[in-house]
Amino acid sequence: MKFKSIKGTKDILPDESYRWQFVEQTIRSVMHAFNYREIRTPVFEETALFARGIGELTDIVGKEMYTFLDRSGSSLTLKPEMTAAVMRSFIQNNLGEQQPLVKVYYIAPMFRQERPQAGRLRQFHQFGAEAIGASHPYIDAEIIVLSAEIYKALGIKNFEIKINSVGCEQCRPSYKDKLTKHLQSVYDKLSEESRKRFGQNPLRILDSKDENDRALTNDAPLMKDHLCEECSSHFSQLRSILTSLNIEYQIDGRIVRGLDYYTKTAYEIVSNDLGSQDALTGGGRYDLLVKELDGKQTPSVGFAAGIERALMAMEKQNLFSGEQFSPKIFIAAADSAGKDWAITQAMTFRQSGISCEIDFLERSLKSQMREADRQKAEFVIIIGENELRNGHVSVKNMKTGNQTIVMIKDLVNHFQYQEGKDEPGKKD
Ligand code: HAM
């Protein structure tokens, strides 16, 4: 039997990992520019954390979590998202007592048992940020701008920011009644999925992708038009801050998000380049979550974004940023004396921070040269008994084809100068 990777999971192969490294480095540098520091939490948590945090009636908790009993009978879940896990860590480690506003980011794998398709995996990767401890819409704006800046830094152009307000515990219940009444009149014509949502979370019918559902809910009341004074003022302040920051956005009253913890701001960044799974980013404010998880009420806002989807958008826009890794030096040995020297010299280069490869497959000099070329080594050192006797080697620059003679004892220095982009011999 041949083993295969699990459905909905993907290998990141050596030929593509440089693109992931580029994306991750870019994310880190933008996050640091905004003064967010990294948090890493375990891959699994107690199941109840997600059930309570995300909401029992959500799709994630109801049908998508990878939940299992460990050998001692505890119910554990591979994290389907980071927000609940970060809040657990925030509460457990008293992070709020060390500073009034905690700004953290993450890059991590997530797990959801969804039906795999383009842009939808069962193990996928998110980057995201959470700002825990501030209620002013300035910080909602910062989160939205931060996510957009990352796409800009990656070179992604075709994306749209859609914002909404999903209200709070004051204004949402009465709005929900209005919506339910409205939906009753079209209930029989709704899709099966939406009919199921009717009794559980009717707001989610608004973000149904089904064309017919959308037409039927065209004139449904929207939360943004039924906000209490506080939510309404928060939403209008957010809009004017975004405008003052020259951020283009659209108001989309249908954005409700698939997780239960949101209050006030909810937003998504979408791209037409992604097909049906068009959401690059999802996020918003969740002022009640920390309390829900038995901490002190702490106003918070954040976002998360799929790395695979960012890479898909980059591919679609022909952005192949980042550089494939290749060794600086390949030592090609002409004979067995050369091979003995090569393995020791390679270690010396590596310990000096200069990447170096040698031949392990007993190939001819000619095929070692071909291999060096295939691996895109910058330089090839040719070594054999003659060179060893004379104390110098020939160094071939693989880009220009130029060959120089370098004393063996000077080799490390020679390449360290190269590293500093100074030509050897030209230093005073
Ligand atoms: P979410 O909307 O569930 O929000 O996920 C955020 C992003 O993760 C999506 O926009 C998408 O790019 C990516 N994503 C989600 N599921 C998959 C999948 N199966 N395959 C590939 N990519 C996927 C959250 O997770 C919230 N925790 C966001 C948040 C943070 N809200 C506040 N803070």
Boltz pocket constraint, residues with backbone or C-beta under 6 A from the ligand:
constraints:
  - pocket:
      binder: B
      contacts: [[A, 80], [A, 81], [A, 82], [A, 83], [A, 112], [A, 114], [A, 119], [A, 120], [A, 121], [A, 122], [A, 124], [A, 125], [A, 126], [A, 128], [A, 129], [A, 130], [A, 258], [A, 259], [A, 269], [A, 279], [A, 280], [A, 281], [A, 282], [A, 283], [A, 284], [A, 285], [A, 286], [A, 301], [A, 302], [A, 303], [A, 304], [A, 305], [A, 306], [A, 307], [A, 308], [A, 309]]
      max_distance: 6.0
